[in-house]
Amino acid sequence: MKIGMLTSGGDCQGLNSALRGVAKTLYNELGSTVTIYGIRDGYRGLIEADYRQMNPQDFSDILTLGGTILGTSRQPFKEMRKITEDSEETKLEKMLRTVDHEGFDCLVILGGNGTHKTAHLLSQHGVNVVTLPKTIDNDLWGTETTFGFQSAINIASTVIDSIHSTAFSHSRVFIVEVMGHKAGWLTLYAGIASGADIIVIPEIPYSAEKIAQAIEKRERNGKRFSILAVAEGAISQEEAAMSKKAFKAAREQMPYPSISYRIADELKALTGQEIRVTIPGHYQRGGAPCPADRLLTTRFGVAAAQLIRQKKFGYMVALQSNHIVPVPLSEVAGKLKTVPPDGEIVRAARALGLSMGD
């Protein structure tokens, strides 16, 4: 049995430990009847037929290693059916040709939302596919959590933890911008876990006036500082009422490097306070996976290998009610899991007295 493995999209913690979980299980259960090929740099390697045969030693000592030993790249789903510049074939056709030429019996694909749309497309064209859900945004449909999410929570929480002392010392308002363009899971969890005072996520459009009122209320209660956890994809209530076209135009004209700097200016004008912005950025995606992610990726990897052994293809392995289960790619592809504005975790934050910026 020939297995091709690839990691696609943005990197995150746990990719290598997930690869290890799949490979070790396949080697242990299928022995010499399985051959694993590592496809370089995600779908680009599949398009360009860039891969190499792996051996068991390649998967040793990578449980705690960050990044991905296979490399990764972003290949937008919308471009998969476009003719490439160097030939008359589409990217999809090139990938199908690679799979057919090498005779891959299955592709193991690790990725997030865009990756899963392409994986489903390959599956629809007859490719045997099994996927594993990775993204620090935790926004993949069908699984309660994705790997990389807990590691990113740990890092974002540590950043906010560290801001507390300097915010207190200088009696300032600090904004920590957390990754998450369309979903606020990471900002919400890290904000609650680190004691942020105000949390702003894309699912709950913010009002600068309401945030200013929350800061002033803290001052009246004798609080020396305020900390905001702001998702990079946060939007104002005014922007939420715009059409997509108008919103895009407004953001293109925005004179700030990110939304946090705009919020900082808005709050300075409203409160007269000094505002500081901290952006940990890609630091949140780097480094070794935390023990929770090592365990989760190992469970995912074992489950994916067992699906391959059972010849059960077209599925993503997922965590539901603390059980690893297969979910059809047709139920995952193209669906975004966002934070319910009235969900339990948001209600808990409000019950604690946290402002959600609205």
C-alpha positions, 0 to 999 in steps of 0.5 A: 500500500502506497500512502502519500502524506502532506501538510497544507496551509499555515503551519501550527504546533502538532503537525509533526506529532500528527504525522508521527501518529499516522506513520508509526501506527501504519508501520506497526500494523501493516509492516513492510506492506506499506510505503509512505511518501512525504509530499513536499510543501503541501498541495504544491508538491502534489501539483509538481510531483515533488515527493520522496519515500520516507522510512520509519526513522524519518518519524523518530524524535519529532513528537515535540518538534514544531513546524512540519518536516514536510514543509507547507504552502498555501494553494487557494481552493479557488485556483484549483480549477484554473489553468496553470501558466506552464501548461494547459492543465489545471492544478486539480488535473496535475494533482490527479495525474500525480496520484495516478502516476505514483499509484497512491492508494491514499492521501493523508492530508493535514490542514484547515478550512481551505485544505479541506475544501481541496481534499474534498474536491480530490475525494470527489474525483476518486482519490482516496483521502483521509484528513486530520484537522489542524488550525490554531483558529479552531474553526473547522466544522465537525470537530470540537477542537483542532490540533494547534489550538491548545498550544496557541492558547497557551502562548497567547495566554502567556503573552497576556499574563506578562502584560499584566505587570507592566500594565499595572505598573504604568496604569495603562490600557493595553491591547493584545492582538490575537490571531483569528481572522474570521473566528474568535475562539483563540481570543476568547479562550486566551482572554478568559484564561489570562484574565483579560478585562475586555474581549473583542471577537469577529462574531460580536461587532464592537462599539468603541464607546462601549469599550471606553465605558468599560474602561472608565467603569474599571477606573471608577472601581479603583482599577489601575489598568485594563487589558483588551484581548482583540482578535485580528479579525474584529469588526466594528458595529458600523462595519458589520452593517456594511455590504461586503464590497463597502467593507472591503473598500473601507478596510483598504482605506484604513490607515492602520497596520491592524485593527488594534491600532485603530481601536487604540486611536478610538479609545485614546480619543474617547478616554484620553488614556495612553494606549499600548498595542502588543501583537505576538503574531506568528509567535502563537503558531510556533514552537513545540506542541503542548502536551495536550496537543501531542496527545490529541495529534497522536489520537488523531494519527492512530485513528487516521491510520485505522481508517486507512487500514479499514479502507474507509476513505473520504473522512476527517478524524474529529474529536466529539464528546472526547471520542475520536470519530470519522466525519465525512468530508462532505460535512466539513468542506466549506463550513466555518465553525464560529463562536456562538454570540450567545453560547455558553463560553460567551455567557460565562465571560459576561457573568464574570463581568468581562466586556465583549465590546458591545 
